[in-house]
Amino acid sequence: MTETGLQPRGEALRKAVRWLGERGRTDPLAVEEAAVRFDLSPLEEAFLLEYFSSPISRMSPDPDGH
């Protein structure tokens, strides 16, 4: 990272995902807030919206690991 505040490619997206997880919210308003907070591109925001609206992302892991 440089003094200008630029982050390595993808770092802002990782921070946004971590921030959303810490809050336990992945609804569209939370994703929009994360996009502003972490200066995500429109493409990165669209990715998060699609990812978190996917039925697979809402499934909890199988406790038996299957």
C-alpha positions as CSV (number, residue, x, y, z in Angstrom):
1,M,0.0,0.0,0.0
2,T,1.2,3.5,-0.7
3,E,0.8,6.8,1.1
4,T,-1.9,7.8,-1.4
5,G,-4.1,5.1,0.1
6,L,-4.3,2.9,-2.9
7,Q,-4.9,-0.8,-2.0
8,P,-3.6,-3.8,-3.8
9,R,-6.1,-5.2,-6.3
10,G,-9.0,-7.0,-4.6
11,E,-8.1,-5.9,-1.1
12,A,-11.0,-3.5,-0.9
13,L,-13.4,-6.3,-1.9
14,R,-11.9,-8.6,0.7
15,K,-12.3,-5.9,3.4
16,A,-15.9,-5.3,2.3
17,V,-16.7,-9.1,2.6
18,R,-15.1,-9.2,6.0
19,W,-17.0,-6.1,7.1
20,L,-20.3,-7.5,6.0
21,G,-19.6,-10.8,7.7
22,E,-18.8,-9.1,11.0
23,R,-22.1,-7.3,10.8
24,G,-24.0,-10.4,9.9
25,R,-25.9,-8.5,7.2
26,T,-25.7,-9.1,3.4
27,D,-28.8,-7.4,2.3
28,P,-28.7,-4.9,-0.6
29,L,-28.5,-1.9,1.7
30,A,-25.6,-3.3,3.6
31,V,-23.8,-4.2,0.4
32,E,-24.4,-0.6,-0.9
33,E,-22.9,0.8,2.4
34,A,-19.9,-1.5,2.0
35,A,-19.4,-0.4,-1.6
36,V,-19.3,3.2,-0.5
37,R,-17.2,2.6,2.6
38,F,-14.6,0.6,0.7
39,D,-14.8,2.5,-2.6
40,L,-15.8,-0.6,-4.6
41,S,-16.3,-0.4,-8.3
42,P,-19.8,-0.9,-9.7
43,L,-18.6,-4.3,-10.9
44,E,-17.4,-5.3,-7.4
45,E,-20.7,-4.1,-5.9
46,A,-22.7,-6.1,-8.5
47,F,-20.6,-9.2,-7.7
48,L,-21.4,-8.9,-4.0
49,L,-25.1,-8.4,-4.7
50,E,-25.2,-11.4,-6.9
51,Y,-23.1,-13.5,-4.6
52,F,-25.2,-12.8,-1.5
53,S,-28.5,-13.2,-3.3
54,S,-27.4,-16.7,-4.5
55,P,-29.2,-19.6,-2.7
56,I,-25.8,-21.4,-2.2
57,S,-24.4,-18.4,-0.3
58,R,-27.4,-18.6,2.1
59,M,-26.9,-22.3,2.9
60,S,-25.2,-23.1,6.1
61,P,-22.4,-25.7,6.0
62,D,-23.3,-29.3,6.7
63,P,-22.0,-30.0,10.3
64,D,-20.8,-33.4,9.1
65,G,-18.7,-31.8,6.3
66,H,-20.7,-33.3,3.5
